[in-house]
Amino acid sequence: MTISIFLIGKGTISIAEEDEKKSFNLEHGDVLNVTAGSTIHFINTNNNEKLFVYALAKAVNIPSKFQEFFSAGGENPETFYRAFSSDILETAFNTPRDRLESLFGQQKQGIVIEASEEQIRAISQHASRSKGETRGPFNLLKERPLFGNRFEQFFEAAPEKFEQLRDLDTGVGYININQGGMVLPHYNTRVSWLVMVVEGKGRFEMACPHLGSQSQRQGHYQKVQGSLSVGDVFVIPAGHPLTIIANEGSNLRMAGFAVNGHCNRLNFLAGQESIWRNLDREAKELSFNMPAREIEEILEKQNQSYFVAGPEQEQQHVSSILELVLF
């Protein structure tokens, strides 16, 4: 079974199952679940733009090894019908061997082939744009953002709300961080995110106890950091504190799958929605060995929620003030 997020372009998908056929015209932000064993084909309906799809597939035979099967095709891609004996195929299709050999040996153009405008139009005109079906697609970007401000928006669809996501217990998300913006440090209580960069550049920092455990110091956390650019894929394990910063001059857009999507909570570690605002003052004093008043002055000084101007923007703001004062 597969969950797909359509990120760039427009296309049509046709899904053939034993008792029905479904076709959908899909666009940026659409999310679709295709059940295991379905026969499908995609068509890019835009001659001037590539179709970019991010998909998460779950293997049903060998764990962690997804395998596609081609029924149509010939030599390239090879159809699985070629694995059967000629007499078996003759009996199954009630067709002479020479005609079957011609059918299953004709295609040599590969997995992606060029279709005529007439063929594309004929297939896409029968497809539906309806998003009302329970098992059909929905558009993530037309849902209300989970949260956001002038620096960013975050869209998320969880299995609790969307039946299409329950089979894999997987959520989907899309985040847009404006240039120079930063996601405040946070962690997920249950899900691990598989994230792909769709547009822009940025960087991330994450605290990891597994790498830190190799140190001689008990309870040490290792900083994991890296730059981000289009096409990069990275994993955010559950429970790991993380922040992401967009580069100056470039909005950072990312899409992701949330594995183990049920009952997750996103806890922020700074800002107006920080979990520190819900802890007892005495517990803070014992934890940091400082008076609660001083702790709160530090941990609760940030008056923004979720997203803020990143370090580079803050430095530019300070420099601008200094230049104004010197002038």
Secondary structure, 3 states (H helix, E strand, C coil): CEEEEEEECCEEEEEECCCCEEEEEECCCEEEEECCCCEEEEEECCCCCCCEEEEEECCCCECCECCCCCCCCEECCECHHHHCCHHHHHHHHCCCHHHHHHHCCCCCCCCCCCCCHHHHHHHHCCCECCCCCCCCCEEHHHCCCCEEECCEEEEEECCCCCHHHCCCCEEEEEEEECCCEEECCEEECCCEEEEEEEECCEEEEEEEHHHHCCCCCCCCCEEEEEEECCCCEEEECCCCCEEEEECCCCCEEEEEEEECCCCCCEEECCCCCEHHHHCCHHHHHHHHCCCHHHHHHHHCCCCCCCEEECHHHHHHHHHHHHHHHHC
